[in-house]
């Protein structure tokens, strides 16, 4: 204890000897600031003429010592020598995924009312999917074991496990097609106030079999769609395309 007291008193005496910190004596420690090297001011300094850069070359140029990323000295760079692979399908449709586990969580929290019909507009307002729905929403079956809500939901597409889980609880799933304009009218009806609501477009020919299938719970399937809409779709589906009619005409002319 005596040694500690003596050490403390010695520190106090040393602190008393040091100058007090004031506005007029605040300064950096010695060596904290280094004097800048003045280049290009004659040969006597050792940094004159070429300013320490040497003669010619990559490091002498005014653009700096490092070239841009990917520059290989002028030869054809790697990203141009290697051929391209694959392609990006311009007809690809990206759907917002929605798992049954997340849907059940939103229902348990009271953010979605299962007694009311659930559409993609309902899902967007509840923020169960992202704010930007580009092509639609796809219902997935992750969490089907603990899904316990009876709901009537309309989405763009749904997996088989998700359909079975919803119908097991007495609900229903309808897969409906919306083009870009129809989806905008569904998600943002305030944009069309005082204007005519755009007529709902039928799906393209490649998607017609999907939305006419009862197994997929398509809105154009028999037993789901109305008789008038069903007849209209069947007439369009049975109509031959212009390419098929041209091919048939060529065959008849050859005969």
ABEGO torsion letter per residue (X at the ends): XAAAAAAAAAAAAAAAABBBBBAAABBBBBGABBBBBBBGAEAAAGABGAGGAEBEEAAABAAEABBBBGBAGGBBBAAAABBBBEBBBAABBBBBBBBAAAAAAAAAAGABBAABBBBAAAAAAAGABBABBAAEBBBBABGAAABABBBBBBBABBBAAAAAAAAAAGBBBBBBBBBAAAAAAAABAAAABGBBBBBBBBBBAAAAAAAABAAAGBAABBGABBAAAAAAAAAAAABBBAAAAAAAAAAAAAX
